[in-house]
Amino acid sequence: MINLFNIIPILLQAQTVSPSGVKERLLEGIFNVNINNFLVLSGLLFVIGVAGVLTRRNVIVIFMSIELILNAVNINLVAFSRYWFLQSEGKNAYMGEIFTIFVIVVAAAEAVVGLGIVIAFYRNKETVAVDEIDLMKW
């Protein structure tokens, strides 16, 4: 088990070694970001989105979870595009960003159509629970 009192001196020592000003520390953090940081963030967003889709019963929360999953994909596309740009000397430098724009457009269309269906369903059944969606049932 990790003892908090053992970690505090280590953190204080690491803080004194870093640059003195807030601006210098921020710039150092920005320039030292690598692809692993983006992949971890993307993985966390993806896991939160999948957990939201699988565990929630509200349609609107499920749509928000799907948006989280799509944003995780966007972060991956931009991160790999940046990595590819550094490896390929500028050829096809912005392919990840272009695919990200397409994903954003598809996500916006999905949100419009999905929310339209949810509003129509709420007007008929007065609920947005996934368990209550049985309109197409015979």
N, CA, C and O atoms as a DFTB+ gen file, in Angstrom:
552 C
 N C O
     1  1       0.829      -1.175       0.000
     2  2       0.000       0.000       0.000
     3  2       0.877       1.243       0.000
     4  3       1.893       1.290       0.693
     5  1       0.487       2.242      -0.772
     6  2       1.278       3.455      -0.903
     7  2       0.942       4.391       0.246
     8  3      -0.225       4.663       0.526
     9  1       1.983       4.878       0.906
    10  2       1.804       5.805       2.002
    11  2       1.930       7.222       1.464
    12  3       2.915       7.555       0.804
    13  1       0.942       8.048       1.743
    14  2       0.927       9.423       1.232
    15  2       2.077      10.244       1.782
    16  3       2.584      11.134       1.100
    17  1       2.494       9.956       3.008
    18  2       3.573      10.734       3.618
    19  2       4.921      10.436       2.983
    20  3       5.837      11.251       3.091
    21  1       5.069       9.303       2.329
    22  2       6.300       8.994       1.613
    23  2       6.331       9.653       0.238
    24  3       7.408       9.919      -0.295
    25  1       5.164       9.919      -0.342
    26  2       5.105      10.491      -1.680
    27  2       5.286      12.002      -1.663
    28  3       5.869      12.560      -2.593
    29  1       4.801      12.674      -0.629
    30  2       4.840      14.142      -0.585
    31  2       6.254      14.689      -0.707
    32  3       6.447      15.616      -1.493
    33  1       7.273      14.182       0.018
    34  2       8.631      14.732      -0.175
    35  2       9.162      14.527      -1.590
    36  3       9.892      15.369      -2.112
    37  1       8.792      13.404      -2.209
    38  2       9.237      13.152      -3.584
    39  2       8.615      14.173      -4.527
    40  3       9.293      14.698      -5.410
    41  1       7.334      14.454      -4.345
    42  2       6.669      15.442      -5.192
    43  2       7.248      16.838      -4.975
    44  3       7.433      17.584      -5.936
    45  1       7.533      17.197      -3.732
    46  2       8.116      18.509      -3.463
    47  2       9.508      18.626      -4.050
    48  3       9.883      19.687      -4.549
    49  1      10.274      17.556      -3.999
    50  2      11.606      17.571      -4.587
    51  2      11.523      17.696      -6.108
    52  3      12.305      18.436      -6.705
    53  1      10.603      16.997      -6.732
    54  2      10.439      17.082      -8.187
    55  2       9.971      18.466      -8.590
    56  3      10.310      18.946      -9.672
    57  1       9.195      19.113      -7.732
    58  2       8.698      20.437      -8.067
    59  2       9.818      21.468      -7.990
    60  3       9.803      22.433      -8.753
    61  1      10.784      21.298      -7.100
    62  2      11.866      22.262      -6.998
    63  2      12.864      22.108      -8.135
    64  3      13.566      23.064      -8.465
    65  1      12.945      20.917      -8.747
    66  2      13.870      20.686      -9.851
    67  2      13.351      21.301     -11.138
    68  3      14.144      21.705     -11.989
    69  1      12.036      21.382     -11.299
    70  2      11.448      21.895     -12.533
    71  2      11.682      23.397     -12.650
    72  3      12.086      24.032     -11.676
    73  1      11.434      23.981     -13.836
    74  2      11.620      25.416     -14.031
    75  2      10.794      26.231     -13.043
    76  3       9.778      25.772     -12.522
    77  1      11.253      27.437     -12.807
    78  2      10.710      28.222     -11.700
    79  2       9.301      28.748     -11.970
    80  3       8.454      28.690     -11.078
    81  1       9.031      29.248     -13.146
    82  2       7.757      29.894     -13.398
    83  2       6.701      28.946     -13.932
    84  3       7.004      27.878     -14.464
    85  1       5.467      29.359     -13.778
    86  2       4.352      28.562     -14.270
    87  2       4.400      28.472     -15.792
    88  3       4.131      27.416     -16.366
    89  1       4.741      29.576     -16.438
    90  2       4.796      29.586     -17.900
    91  2       5.865      28.621     -18.424
    92  3       5.642      27.916     -19.408
    93  1       7.020      28.595     -17.763
    94  2       8.085      27.691     -18.205
    95  2       7.680      26.230     -18.013
    96  3       7.960      25.391     -18.870
    97  1       7.015      25.920     -16.878
    98  2       6.574      24.545     -16.650
    99  2       5.515      24.131     -17.661
   100  3       5.507      22.992     -18.127
   101  1       4.621      25.056     -18.000
   102  2       3.583      24.755     -18.979
   103  2       4.194      24.491     -20.352
   104  3       3.815      23.536     -21.030
   105  1       5.138      25.335     -20.759
   106  2       5.789      25.135     -22.056
   107  2       6.596      23.843     -22.081
   108  3       6.620      23.145     -23.095
   109  1       7.254      23.524     -20.978
   110  2       8.005      22.274     -20.918
   111  2       7.071      21.079     -21.033
   112  3       7.398      20.102     -21.707
   113  1       5.903      21.144     -20.380
   114  2       4.932      20.061     -20.478
   115  2       4.359      19.920     -21.868
   116  3       4.124      18.804     -22.330
   117  1       4.128      21.041     -22.549
   118  2       3.572      20.995     -23.903
   119  2       4.566      20.390     -24.881
   120  3       4.184      19.604     -25.748
   121  1       5.822      20.746     -24.753
   122  2       6.807      20.256     -25.704
   123  2       7.254      18.826     -25.420
   124  3       7.847      18.186     -26.288
   125  1       6.985      18.318     -24.235
   126  2       7.381      16.952     -23.906
   127  2       6.244      15.945     -24.048
   128  3       6.366      14.815     -23.576
   129  1       5.147      16.331     -24.688
   130  2       4.037      15.410     -24.896
   131  2       4.387      14.482     -26.056
   132  3       4.797      14.932     -27.126
   133  1       4.218      13.174     -25.828
   134  2       4.471      12.220     -26.909
   135  2       3.180      11.485     -27.248
   136  3       2.125      11.777     -26.685
   137  1       3.268      10.548     -28.153
   138  2       2.073       9.871     -28.651
   139  2       1.427       8.999     -27.577
   140  3       0.220       8.761     -27.625
   141  1       2.201       8.526     -26.621
   142  2       1.633       7.690     -25.562
   143  2       0.614       8.451     -24.727
   144  3      -0.392       7.876     -24.312
   145  1       0.858       9.740     -24.473
   146  2      -0.098      10.536     -23.713
   147  2      -1.436      10.628     -24.440
   148  3      -2.495      10.517     -23.823
   149  1      -1.380      10.830     -25.746
   150  2      -2.612      10.905     -26.534
   151  2      -3.342       9.569     -26.548
   152  3      -4.569       9.530     -26.463
   153  1      -2.597       8.479     -26.656
   154  2      -3.210       7.157     -26.698
   155  2      -3.858       6.786     -25.367
   156  3      -4.911       6.148     -25.346
   157  1      -3.240       7.178     -24.269
   158  2      -3.838       6.909     -22.958
   159  2      -5.124       7.709     -22.792
   160  3      -6.134       7.175     -22.334
   161  1      -5.092       8.995     -23.165
   162  2      -6.298       9.818     -23.087
   163  2      -7.403       9.252     -23.970
   164  3      -8.560       9.182     -23.556
   165  1      -7.048       8.852     -25.173
   166  2      -8.026       8.283     -26.092
   167  2      -8.595       6.974     -25.556
   168  3      -9.796       6.726     -25.659
   169  1      -7.743       6.151     -24.994
   170  2      -8.219       4.893     -24.419
   171  2      -9.174       5.110     -23.257
   172  3     -10.177       4.408     -23.134
   173  1      -8.864       6.086     -22.400
   174  2      -9.762       6.391     -21.285
   175  2     -11.115       6.890     -21.779
   176  3     -12.157       6.472     -21.274
   177  1     -11.101       7.784     -22.766
   178  2     -12.365       8.265     -23.325
   179  2     -13.168       7.133     -23.952
   180  3     -14.388       7.062     -23.797
   181  1     -12.476       6.257     -24.654
   182  2     -13.161       5.134     -25.297
   183  2     -13.789       4.206     -24.260
   184  3     -14.931       3.779     -24.429
   185  1     -13.063       3.893     -23.196
   186  2     -13.587       3.004     -22.160
   187  2     -14.784       3.637     -21.453
   188  3     -15.772       2.958     -21.173
   189  1     -14.697       4.947     -21.162
   190  2     -15.828       5.631     -20.533
   191  2     -17.038       5.612     -21.463
   192  3     -18.163       5.405     -21.008
   193  1     -16.818       5.825     -22.755
   194  2     -17.916       5.797     -23.714
   195  2     -18.556       4.432     -23.832
   196  3     -19.782       4.323     -23.858
   197  1     -17.746       3.390     -23.905
   198  2     -18.298       2.035     -24.001
   199  2     -19.055       1.668     -22.728
   200  3     -20.115       1.044     -22.790
   201  1     -18.513       2.056     -21.579
   202  2     -19.209       1.778     -20.319
   203  2     -20.548       2.509     -20.284
   204  3     -21.536       1.961     -19.794
   205  1     -20.594       3.736     -20.796
   206  2     -21.847       4.478     -20.836
   207  2     -22.864       3.842     -21.759
   208  3     -24.051       3.801     -21.434
   209  1     -22.424       3.348     -22.900
   210  2     -23.351       2.699     -23.837
   211  2     -23.900       1.401     -23.253
   212  3     -25.082       1.095     -23.413
   213  1     -23.046       0.643     -22.579
   214  2     -23.468      -0.665     -22.084
   215  2     -24.280      -0.608     -20.794
   216  3     -25.073      -1.514     -20.536
   217  1     -24.108       0.422     -19.983
   218  2     -24.752       0.424     -18.671
   219  2     -25.949       1.349     -18.552
   220  3     -26.771       1.150     -17.657
   221  1     -26.086       2.336     -19.397
   222  2     -27.156       3.314     -19.235
   223  2     -28.409       2.903     -19.983
   224  3     -28.347       2.173     -20.973
   225  1     -29.547       3.377     -19.500
   226  2     -30.831       3.092     -20.119
   227  2     -31.428       4.317     -20.792
   228  3     -32.408       4.190     -21.527
   229  1     -30.876       5.484     -20.566
   230  2     -31.384       6.716     -21.151
   231  2     -30.772       6.906     -22.541
   232  3     -29.556       6.807     -22.705
   233  1     -31.599       7.173     -23.520
   234  2     -31.128       7.285     -24.904
   235  2     -30.179       8.465     -25.070
   236  3     -29.200       8.367     -25.811
   237  1     -30.448       9.563     -24.404
   238  2     -29.603      10.752     -24.547
   239  2     -28.214      10.493     -23.974
   240  3     -27.219      10.926     -24.557
   241  1     -28.129       9.796     -22.842
   242  2     -26.828       9.450     -22.268
   243  2     -26.085       8.483     -23.195
   244  3     -24.862       8.558     -23.312
   245  1     -26.802       7.594     -23.840
   246  2     -26.164       6.683     -24.795
   247  2     -25.600       7.460     -25.983
   248  3     -24.505       7.157     -26.457
   249  1     -26.342       8.461     -26.466
   250  2     -25.810       9.303     -27.551
   251  2     -24.569      10.066     -27.112
   252  3     -23.617      10.197     -27.881
   253  1     -24.572      10.571     -25.884
   254  2     -23.378      11.268     -25.388
   255  2     -22.196      10.311     -25.265
   256  3     -21.055      10.700     -25.516
   257  1     -22.457       9.068     -24.881
   258  2     -21.386       8.077     -24.794
   259  2     -20.831       7.740     -26.171
   260  3     -19.627       7.537     -26.323
   261  1     -21.696       7.680     -27.170
   262  2     -21.235       7.454     -28.543
   263  2     -20.372       8.621     -29.008
   264  3     -19.380       8.418     -29.708
   265  1     -20.739       9.834     -28.626
   266  2     -19.911      10.998     -28.966
   267  2     -18.541      10.903     -28.305
   268  3     -17.540      11.280     -28.914
   269  1     -18.475      10.405     -27.066
   270  2     -17.180      10.204     -26.414
   271  2     -16.325       9.201     -27.180
   272  3     -15.118       9.394     -27.329
   273  1     -16.946       8.140     -27.661
   274  2     -16.209       7.144     -28.437
   275  2     -15.674       7.767     -29.727
   276  3     -14.526       7.531     -30.104
   277  1     -16.498       8.553     -30.394
   278  2     -16.046       9.198     -31.637
   279  2     -14.939      10.217     -31.367
   280  3     -14.032      10.363     -32.186
   281  1     -14.994      10.918     -30.245
   282  2     -13.918      11.849     -29.907
   283  2     -12.623      11.111     -29.577
   284  3     -11.536      11.620     -29.850
   285  1     -12.726       9.921     -28.994
   286  2     -11.528       9.109     -28.767
   287  2     -10.890       8.716     -30.095
   288  3      -9.667       8.725     -30.230
   289  1     -11.718       8.376     -31.062
   290  2     -11.199       8.047     -32.398
   291  2     -10.540       9.276     -33.023
   292  3      -9.495       9.159     -33.664
   293  1     -11.139      10.448     -32.844
   294  2     -10.557      11.678     -33.395
   295  2      -9.188      11.962     -32.784
   296  3      -8.262      12.357     -33.493
   297  1      -9.054      11.766     -31.481
   298  2      -7.753      11.991     -30.840
   299  2      -6.716      11.030     -31.402
   300  3      -5.574      11.420     -31.644
   301  1      -7.108       9.767     -31.611
   302  2      -6.181       8.798     -32.213
   303  2      -5.768       9.221     -33.618
   304  3      -4.589       9.153     -33.964
   305  1      -6.730       9.655     -34.426
   306  2      -6.408      10.057     -35.797
   307  2      -5.425      11.218     -35.825
   308  3      -4.472      11.203     -36.605
   309  1      -5.642      12.212     -34.995
   310  2      -4.747      13.368     -34.982
   311  2      -3.381      12.990     -34.424
   312  3      -2.359      13.461     -34.924
   313  1      -3.348      12.142     -33.390
   314  2      -2.065      11.732     -32.812
   315  2      -1.239      10.933     -33.814
   316  3      -0.040      11.171     -33.961
   317  1      -1.871       9.991     -34.499
   318  2      -1.128       9.209     -35.487
   319  2      -0.745      10.048     -36.700
   320  3       0.285       9.793     -37.324
   321  1      -1.556      11.043     -37.042
   322  2      -1.191      11.944     -38.129
   323  2       0.049      12.749     -37.770
   324  3       0.931      12.949     -38.605
   325  1       0.113      13.212     -36.518
   326  2       1.289      13.959     -36.071
   327  2       2.514      13.064     -36.074
   328  3       3.589      13.479     -36.508
   329  1       2.356      11.821     -35.587
   330  2       3.468      10.886     -35.565
   331  2       3.928      10.563     -36.983
   332  3       5.129      10.492     -37.244
   333  1       2.977      10.367     -37.902
   334  2       3.320      10.067     -39.284
   335  2       4.018      11.263     -39.934
   336  3       4.953      11.086     -40.715
   337  1       3.570      12.472     -39.617
   338  2       4.195      13.678     -40.167
   339  2       5.661      13.750     -39.759
   340  3       6.508      14.120     -40.572
   341  1       5.973      13.402     -38.512
   342  2       7.357      13.433     -38.059
   343  2       8.189      12.344     -38.716
   344  3       9.400      12.506     -38.865
   345  1       7.568      11.236     -39.115
   346  2       8.303      10.125     -39.711
   347  2       8.441      10.226     -41.224
   348  3       9.395       9.690     -41.788
   349  1       7.502      10.905     -41.898
   350  2       7.470      10.842     -43.365
   351  2       7.902      12.130     -44.055
   352  3       7.653      12.290     -45.250
   353  1       8.526      13.029     -43.356
   354  2       9.015      14.293     -43.920
   355  2       7.925      15.097     -44.614
   356  3       8.181      15.675     -45.670
   357  1       6.736      15.152     -44.067
   358  2       5.703      16.051     -44.559
   359  2       4.780      15.523     -45.625
   360  3       3.889      16.253     -46.058
   361  1       4.945      14.278     -46.078
   362  2       4.038      13.731     -47.082
   363  2       2.726      13.354     -46.418
   364  3       2.722      12.721     -45.362
   365  1       1.615      13.736     -47.025
   366  2       0.281      13.457     -46.472
   367  2       0.194      13.853     -45.004
   368  3      -0.238      13.070     -44.158
   369  1       0.608      15.070     -44.719
   370  2       0.768      15.512     -43.340
   371  2      -0.551      15.658     -42.602
   372  3      -0.592      15.469     -41.387
   373  1      -1.626      15.986     -43.295
   374  2      -2.862      16.318     -42.612
   375  2      -3.974      15.295     -42.856
   376  3      -5.152      15.644     -42.779
   377  1      -3.631      14.071     -43.142
   378  2      -4.655      13.056     -43.397
   379  2      -5.489      12.763     -42.147
   380  3      -6.703      12.584     -42.251
   381  1      -4.871      12.712     -40.989
   382  2      -5.611      12.470     -39.754
   383  2      -6.603      13.570     -39.457
   384  3      -7.721      13.304     -39.015
   385  1      -6.197      14.812     -39.698
   386  2      -7.090      15.935     -39.472
   387  2      -8.256      15.925     -40.458
   388  3      -9.378      16.279     -40.096
   389  1      -8.000      15.528     -41.686
   390  2      -9.071      15.464     -42.690
   391  2     -10.081      14.377     -42.309
   392  3     -11.289      14.601     -42.384
   393  1      -9.594      13.205     -41.903
   394  2     -10.510      12.152     -41.456
   395  2     -11.276      12.579     -40.208
   396  3     -12.438      12.212     -40.032
   397  1     -10.624      13.357     -39.341
   398  2     -11.298      13.846     -38.145
   399  2     -12.453      14.758     -38.501
   400  3     -13.505      14.700     -37.864
   401  1     -12.277      15.594     -39.503
   402  2     -13.377      16.466     -39.941
   403  2     -14.543      15.623     -40.454
   404  3     -15.701      15.931     -40.171
   405  1     -14.245      14.560     -41.207
   406  2     -15.321      13.677     -41.667
   407  2     -16.041      13.009     -40.493
   408  3     -17.265      12.886     -40.505
   409  1     -15.290      12.580     -39.487
   410  2     -15.904      11.956     -38.315
   411  2     -16.788      12.954     -37.574
   412  3     -17.861      12.592     -37.091
   413  1     -16.346      14.206     -37.481
   414  2     -17.146      15.234     -36.812
   415  2     -18.435      15.484     -37.576
   416  3     -19.491      15.653     -36.966
   417  1     -18.365      15.511     -38.906
   418  2     -19.571      15.710     -39.717
   419  2     -20.540      14.543     -39.531
   420  3     -21.744      14.754     -39.384
   421  1     -20.023      13.321     -39.537
   422  2     -20.888      12.156     -39.332
   423  2     -21.488      12.170     -37.927
   424  3     -22.650      11.806     -37.749
   425  1     -20.708      12.588     -36.932
   426  2     -21.221      12.656     -35.564
   427  2     -22.317      13.709     -35.443
   428  3     -23.305      13.499     -34.739
   429  1     -22.149      14.836     -36.123
   430  2     -23.190      15.864     -36.095
   431  2     -24.468      15.362     -36.757
   432  3     -25.564      15.595     -36.249
   433  1     -24.333      14.673     -37.889
   434  2     -25.521      14.114     -38.555
   435  2     -26.187      13.064     -37.675
   436  3     -27.414      13.005     -37.596
   437  1     -25.383      12.238     -37.014
   438  2     -25.937      11.225     -36.106
   439  2     -26.673      11.882     -34.950
   440  3     -27.729      11.401     -34.539
   441  1     -26.140      12.958     -34.426
   442  2     -26.794      13.649     -33.318
   443  2     -28.119      14.264     -33.757
   444  3     -29.103      14.203     -33.020
   445  1     -28.152      14.851     -34.937
   446  2     -29.389      15.467     -35.426
   447  2     -30.466      14.410     -35.654
   448  3     -31.596      14.567     -35.192
   449  1     -30.127      13.354     -36.352
   450  2     -31.108      12.305     -36.632
   451  2     -31.531      11.599     -35.344
   452  3     -32.717      11.345     -35.132
   453  1     -30.573      11.289     -34.498
   454  2     -30.879      10.606     -33.247
   455  2     -31.752      11.437     -32.333
   456  3     -32.711      10.924     -31.756
   457  1     -31.434      12.718     -32.191
   458  2     -32.256      13.564     -31.324
   459  2     -33.645      13.780     -31.918
   460  3     -34.621      13.911     -31.178
   461  1     -33.742      13.818     -33.231
   462  2     -35.063      13.897     -33.862
   463  2     -35.904      12.674     -33.549
   464  3     -37.094      12.792     -33.255
   465  1     -35.289      11.500     -33.610
   466  2     -36.001      10.264     -33.275
   467  2     -36.388      10.258     -31.800
   468  3     -37.491       9.839     -31.450
   469  1     -35.481      10.723     -30.928
   470  2     -35.776      10.750     -29.497
   471  2     -36.935      11.696     -29.205
   472  3     -37.806      11.365     -28.401
   473  1     -36.964      12.860     -29.837
   474  2     -38.057      13.821     -29.616
   475  2     -39.384      13.233     -30.093
   476  3     -40.400      13.355     -29.409
   477  1     -39.374      12.596     -31.263
   478  2     -40.601      11.973     -31.759
   479  2     -41.053      10.843     -30.840
   480  3     -42.248      10.680     -30.594
   481  1     -40.113      10.073     -30.340
   482  2     -40.450       8.982     -29.425
   483  2     -40.998       9.523     -28.111
   484  3     -41.949       8.971     -27.557
   485  1     -40.395      10.607     -27.611
   486  2     -40.867      11.188     -26.346
   487  2     -42.280      11.748     -26.486
   488  3     -43.074      11.670     -25.549
   489  1     -42.591      12.303     -27.634
   490  2     -43.950      12.816     -27.853
   491  2     -44.981      11.691     -27.843
   492  3     -46.111      11.893     -27.399
   493  1     -44.603      10.512     -28.327
   494  2     -45.542       9.382     -28.376
   495  2     -45.632       8.631     -27.055
   496  3     -46.733       8.319     -26.601
   497  1     -44.508       8.337     -26.436
   498  2     -44.486       7.473     -25.251
   499  2     -44.227       8.212     -23.938
   500  3     -44.451       7.646     -22.868
   501  1     -43.762       9.454     -23.993
   502  2     -43.421      10.273     -22.833
   503  2     -42.340       9.639     -21.962
   504  3     -42.387       9.739     -20.736
   505  1     -41.379       8.994     -22.591
   506  2     -40.213       8.446     -21.898
   507  2     -39.064       8.348     -22.901
   508  3     -39.280       8.292     -24.112
   509  1     -37.832       8.330     -22.370
   510  2     -36.662       8.151     -23.233
   511  2     -35.850       6.932     -22.792
   512  3     -34.659       6.837     -23.088
   513  1     -36.486       6.012     -22.093
   514  2     -35.808       4.799     -21.651
   515  2     -35.689       3.812     -22.801
   516  3     -36.622       3.637     -23.586
   517  1     -34.551       3.180     -22.889
   518  2     -34.289       2.234     -23.974
   519  2     -35.207       1.020     -23.856
   520  3     -35.621       0.455     -24.869
   521  1     -35.524       0.618     -22.635
   522  2     -36.370      -0.558     -22.429
   523  2     -37.786      -0.366     -22.953
   524  3     -38.472      -1.345     -23.246
   525  1     -38.227       0.861     -23.075
   526  2     -39.593       1.149     -23.500
   527  2     -39.748       1.263     -25.022
   528  3     -40.860       1.447     -25.516
   529  1     -38.661       1.158     -25.751
   530  2     -38.718       1.312     -27.203
   531  2     -39.181      -0.003     -27.809
   532  3     -38.385      -0.919     -28.015
   533  1     -40.476      -0.084     -28.091
   534  2     -41.053      -1.253     -28.723
   535  2     -42.093      -0.862     -29.756
   536  3     -43.072      -1.581     -29.957
   537  1     -41.889       0.262     -30.406
   538  2     -42.822       0.756     -31.404
   539  2     -42.953      -0.180     -32.596
   540  3     -44.040      -0.321     -33.156
   541  1     -41.859      -0.819     -32.988
   542  2     -41.878      -1.669     -34.174
   543  2     -42.329      -3.094     -33.855
   544  3     -42.379      -3.943     -34.744
   545  1     -42.654      -3.354     -32.600
   546  2     -43.103      -4.676     -32.191
   547  2     -44.515      -4.938     -32.685
   548  3     -45.337      -4.022     -32.699
   549  1     -44.819      -6.171     -33.092
   550  2     -46.153      -6.490     -33.603
   551  2     -47.087      -6.719     -32.474
   552  3     -48.265      -7.002     -32.694
